[in-house]
Amino acid sequence: MKIKVIVKGFKLEGELNSSNTAKIIYESLPIVGVAKRWGDEVYFNIPLHIEPEKDFARDVVDKGDLGFWPDGDCFCIFFGRTPISDGDKIKPASAVSVFGKITHNLELLRMVKDGDNIVVERLD
């Protein structure tokens, strides 16, 4: 399952994993949101509530990971340190269910500002 994230006129490509979270999000596409920044994380609310998945829940994520934050029903894209990161470890505010990874153009997220429109679609 491949996706594209469109924001500020550029496109990022991603690939979803085999988690239930990934399947639910993929089936709900397209999703439109308003971007927010928290350090080097872009996140936005989506109209879904998905319970955390034990096998995919993480307190520390990797650069490029896509995570669903169940505490806020948010789609998260991690591209570097957050305000609570420890050294090189990328830490979300609380555990997220990792459901995929951005595979192209990750560094373009540095241009995203609070309030930017963001769209996630299936990549055919």
C-alpha positions, 0 to 999 in steps of 0.5 A: 500500500503506497501513499502520497502526502501533498503539502505546500505544492510538493509530494512525498511518497510513503509505503504502509506496513501490514498493521491494522492501523495502516489498513484502516487509514489506507481505506479512509483515504483521501484525508485532508488536514491542517498541519501542525509542527512539533519540532521535526514532526508534522502532525494533523488530526484525522477523523479516525480513532484507532486503538494502539497496536501492541506489535506496532506501538513505539515510544521511540521512532525512526526518521521517516516513520509514519505514526498514528497518535491515539491520544490525539487521533493524529497522523504523524510524520517524523523527520527529526528530533522532537522537543522531548528527544533524547540525543539522537532518539526521536521521541513522540509525545507518547506512544504511536502505532507506526504504520509506515514510512516516507520513502521520498522527499522527507527533507521537504517537510522542513518547509511546512508551517502550522496551518498549511493544508495537507492531503494524503492520498493513495498512490497508484 
